[in-house]
Amino acid sequence: MLKLIIGNKVYSSWSLRGWLAVRQSGLPFEEVVVSMYDDAWPERRMQPDIRPSGGKVPILWDGDHPVWDSLALIDYLNDISGGDKFWPADHPARAMARSIAAEMHSSFMALRRQHPMNTRHVYVPAPLDPEVEQDLARITQLWWDARDAFGADGAFLFGEFGAADIMFAPVITRLVTYSIPVPDDARTYMNAVLAHPFMQDWAKGAREEEWIIPRFERTEQGA
Ligand SMILES: N[C@@H](CCC(=O)N[C@@H](CS)C(=O)NCC(=O)O)C(=O)O
């Protein structure tokens, strides 16, 4: 059976992607949640079950074989689960889905650094850094373009829930956490992702966690 090692559900954005990918594959898996950045973490991340990824989560074990890095997880899970659950079949849609998933993986550093994932709170709105505004403009444009061209058959970027939605899911939780305003079409898409049963399951797991990682907490907390 597959084994997926992930970090704190409240805080670990890459873990959310890996976990959604395993759920999307439909394959049975064992879930192991580890607490990141506590006193034991430096040693924990160098144990044989996490070390192959360079000490990062998520890491997926298929028997003796590790797979790490969220895009690699998606592609590996796609390969072993029939090849039809992650990427649109149609080539133009597939080209765009792969491009925006890769862009999410490599970009939007200002948003990622300044607004770390934290599903526990909804903070009061605060002024945004211009670089974060640029990231958000690009992301919401990508969502619009995908939905406009390829999303007519469903509520997600390419109609059905898939790899591109998985890659953007932690952006969506950040937009909620930091009360960041978005256009109506983006809000509609966000609500569809947040209502997805896999996201609801993750949110339930996060609500049950008690770990606090101070570096990902803001002091001025809203409702
Ligand atoms: N590029 C990796 C990023 C993985 C990553 O940075 N994970 C974070 C948690 S969200 C981590 O393991 N941080 C712990 C550390 O670096 O010590 C992916 O796509 O999965």
The ligand as a Tripos MOL2 file, in Angstrom:
@<TRIPOS>MOLECULE
LIG
   20    19     1     0     0
SMALL
NO_CHARGES

@<TRIPOS>ATOM
      1 N1          9.0290   21.4850   -3.9570 N.3       1 LIG1
      2 C1          8.4880   20.6770   -2.8650 C.3       1 LIG1
      3 C2          8.3840   21.5760   -1.6530 C.3       1 LIG1
      4 C3          8.2720   20.7830   -0.3610 C.3       1 LIG1
      5 C4          8.4040   21.6840    0.8770 C.2       1 LIG1
      6 O1          9.0970   22.7240    0.8410 O.2       1 LIG1
      7 N2          7.7370   21.2730    1.9640 N.am      1 LIG1
      8 C5          7.8110   21.9990    3.2160 C.3       1 LIG1
      9 C6          6.4670   21.9270    3.9420 C.3       1 LIG1
     10 S1          5.1720   22.8200    3.1490 S.3       1 LIG1
     11 C7          8.8090   21.3430    4.1400 C.2       1 LIG1
     12 O2          8.9750   20.1450    4.1140 O.2       1 LIG1
     13 N3          9.4460   22.1290    4.9920 N.am      1 LIG1
     14 C8         10.2560   21.6180    6.0390 C.3       1 LIG1
     15 C9         11.6990   21.9560    5.9120 C.2       1 LIG1
     16 O3         12.1200   22.4650    4.8480 O.co2     1 LIG1
     17 O4         12.4250   21.7200    6.8920 O.co2     1 LIG1
     18 C10         7.1430   20.0960   -3.3030 C.2       1 LIG1
     19 O5          6.6670   20.4750   -4.3770 O.co2     1 LIG1
     20 O6          6.5990   19.1950   -2.6480 O.co2     1 LIG1
@<TRIPOS>BOND
     1     1     2 1
     2     2     3 1
     3     2    18 1
     4     3     4 1
     5     4     5 1
     6     5     6 2
     7     5     7 1
     8     7     8 1
     9     8     9 1
    10     8    11 1
    11     9    10 1
    12    11    12 2
    13    11    13 1
    14    13    14 1
    15    14    15 1
    16    15    16 2
    17    15    17 1
    18    18    19 2
    19    18    20 1
@<TRIPOS>SUBSTRUCTURE
     1 LIG1         1 GROUP 0 **** ****
